């Protein structure tokens, strides 16, 4: 993954009527990653996206996309962005291919070869010459992605892209977005309320609450936190004695005859050493990573995602 961010939000603040809607939000999105944006209803997700695409002015701070500021060099920054907000709008009486050709006329750099390339990338080769009115919602979403990436944007922004999709359509879109990030090196920024899908789709997620970023964490890959806590279950010969060994040194408890602790990798290893030295037989250790839903509810205090 490139170390130069495709997009950077620096202390972004938005005030309306004297009230801060967005409060000093800072984050970086890198080429080739799928970045999730989560938050309860009213947390400011859509406001942030509107500022990223230039539909709303910033009160303070800055957003740079492809190295260009949305405040001082809007045209250059906007040229680096592709975006879909909910369902993409297409001319339904035209074919998928005709829609793409029509859009390409607005950007002389888009060639017929590039159109064919994105059609293949989103898997619409067999249906691209059908009229859009015959497309399923999932196919229209894929056509929208093709349209949004034709000019090779640094950043693809998707606001609730899975709305209205059935499970098969959601899985298809998820697979295409991950493939897009891998093949084209595009940074994909996704806002969604489907936590289970975000967990499968994203490399990292940011959690927004009351206009502030309260956590950014890795979901997968080499950036996964060595310090991230997991639930570890120890199968031991004398669970009560094992719990006594840890008393006052951690958050151990007994669960279905197993010793359970919440700890990072180093502390799990240290706990194992302590038990063995105390004469406790350890027959096995397994970890149970918290789901994204568990983590979200933990850091937001149980607020509903939206």
N, C-alpha and C positions, 0 to 999 in steps of 0.2 A: 504494500500500500504506500502510495506517495506520501512524503512527509510535508509537502506543500498543500495546504488546505484549498479545496475548490471553492469553499465559501466560509466566511468568517463573520460572526456577529460579535461586536465589541461594545459592551455596556449599552445595549439597545434599550431605550426607554420610550414609552408612549404614554402621554397624559391627555385625557379628555375631560373637559370641565373641571379641571383641578384635581382629578383622580388619576392615579397611576394605574394604567391597564397592564403595561409591561414595565418591569422594574429591573434595569441593568442586566439584561440577559446577554450572556456571552457563551458562545460555543463555536466549534470548528467542525466542518464536514469535509472528509477527505475523498479524493478520487478512488473509485472502486469499492466504496462501502455503501451499504444500505443503512441509513440513519433514521431511527424512529423518534417521533415526537409525540409524547403522551401527556395527558393532563385531564383533570376533572372538567366537567362542564363549566364554562366561564373562566377558565384559567388563562386564556389569552392565546391559544394555539392559532386560531384563524387570524387574529390581529397580527401575530408575528409573521405569518405567511404573506399577508397582504403587504406588509412592509418589505419583505424580501423580494416580492415581484413588482414593487413600485406603485402599488395601488393605494398606499397610505404613507404619509410622511412620518419620519422619525421625529420625536421631540428632542432626543439627544442620542449620542452614540453613533455608530456607523455599521454598515453592512457592506462587505466587499465580496464580489463574486468574480472568480477568475482574475483576481487582482484589481478589479475596478469597483469604485465606490458607487453605491446606488444614489448617494447624495450629490456627488460632484461629477460623476461620469455615468449618468443613468443609461444612456443609449448603449455604451460599451458593456455595462454590467448586464443589462436586459438581454443582450445578444448571447450571453453565456447561459441563459436560463431556458429550460423547457418546463411547462407546468400544465397540470390537469387538476381542476377543482371540481370534485365530485364527478358527475357524468360528462364525458366529452361531447360537445355539440358537433354534429356532422350533417352534411346535406344528404338526407336519407334517399333522395331520388337519384343520387349519383352512386357509382360503384365505389368500393373502398379505394381502388387505385386512382379513380378520377378525383376523389377528395384529396388524396396526397399530392397529385399533380397540381391541383388548384392551389393548395397551400404552398407548394414549392415555388410557384410563380412570384411569391413575395420575397424570395431569397435567391438571388442569381447563383449563389454558390452551391445550391442543391442540384445535383445531376440526376439523370434517370437511373444511373448505376447506384447512386445512394438510395433512391427510392426502393429499388429492388433489394438492396442490402437490408434496409430496415424491415421490409415486408417479410423477408426470410427470418430476421432476428426475432420477430414477434410471432412467427409461426402461422402466417396468414396466406401462404403461397396458394393453397388450394381454394381459397374463397375471396381473394382480393379483387376479382373482377365481378363479384356479385354485388347487387345493390345493397347499400347499407341498411335499408329497411328490412332486409332479410336476415340481418345479423342478430345474434343473441347479445345480451348486455355485455357478457364477457368478451365477445369478439369486438364490440365497439370500444371497450376499454383498451384492448390490445391495439386497435387501430389508432386510438388516441395517443397511446404511448409511442407508436411509430411516428405519428405526426409531430409529437413533442421532441423527438430525438433526431429528426432528419438533419437539423443544422449542427449536429454534434455539440450539444450544450455541455458545459462543465458540470451543471447542476440540473437534476430533474426533480421537480417538486410535485408531490401528489397529496392532495387533501382528501382524505377519506376515499381512497380509490376502490375499496371493496364494497362500497354501498350498493345494495341491490343484487350483488352477485351470489349465486348458489355456491355450495362448497367446492364443486369442481372448478367453477370459474375463479374462485378465490385462490385455489391451488395453482391454476394455470398462471394467473397474474403474478403470484409470488415467485414461481419458477422463472418467468420471463424477466422479472425485475432483478433477481439475483444473477441471472445469466447476462443481462445488460451491464450490470456493474462490473462483472468479471471480464466480459469481452470488449467493452468499449471504454472501460475505466471511468464511467460516469459516476458521479456522486448522486445517490438517490436519497431524497429527503421525504419521508412518509409520515403523515399525520393520520392516526387511526384510533378507534376506540376498541378494536378487536385485539385484546392483549395476547391471546393464544397465537394469532396470526403474526403479530409483531415479533413474538418470540422466535417463530420459525423463519421469519423473513429478514430480520435486522442483525447487523453486526454490533451496533451500539444503540442505546436509547437515552433520550433526555426526558426527564419528568418535570413538567411545569406545573406550578401550583400558585394561585393568586398572583400571576404575573412574574414569578421568579423561578429560575432553575433551581430545584432542590436536590437533584441528583443526575449524574450522567454515568452510565455503567455499561460495561461490555457484556454482550450476550454470547459471543462465540469468538473463535480464532485466537491468534497469538496475543491479542491485547487483553484476553480474559484475565481478570485480576487474580494475582497470587494471594492477595489479601482478602479477596471476597469470601465471605463466610458461607459455609455449607452445614447441613445437618449431617452429623456422623453417627452411625449406629455401631456400637461395639458388642460383639457376641462373646461373652466372658463366662467363666465357670461359676463365679460367685458375684452376681450383680450387686447385691447389697454391700458387699465388702468393697467392690470397685467404686461404688458411689461414695463410700466413706473415704477412699483414697483421694478423691477429687474435692471433698468437702472444703469449702472456703477458697477454692482455686479456680472455679469456673461455674458454668451454668448447667452442670450435669443433672440428669433425671432418668428414671427408669420408665421405659415404654415397651410393653409386651415382652418383658423379660430381658430387654436389651438396654445397655447403657447408652443414653443419647446425649450428645453435646452439640452446641452450635459453635463452630470455630473455623478458622482458616486452615490452610494445608499444614503450616508449620505447627500450629497448636494441636492439630490432630495427631501428628507424629510425636509431639512432646507428650501428649496424653497416653499414647500407646507405650512409650518408654517408661513413663511413671507407673503404669499399671503392671508392666512386666517386672520392674524392679521391686514392686510391692508383693510379688509372688502370685499375681492374678494371671491366670491363663487367658490369653486372647485368641479365640478361634477364628475370628474374622472381623473385618471392618468394611462397612459400605457407606457411601455418602448418598445423600438425598438432597440434590440442589433445589433451592427454593425456586418455584416457578416465577415468571415475570409478574403474574397476577399477585402472588404472595408478596413479592418485593414492592410492587406498586402500592398495595394496600398498606404495607408497613410504613413506607416513607410518606404517604399522603394522609395517614391516620384514618384510612377507610373511606375516603371520599370516592364517589362514583366517577369512573372514567367516562369521558364523553368527547 
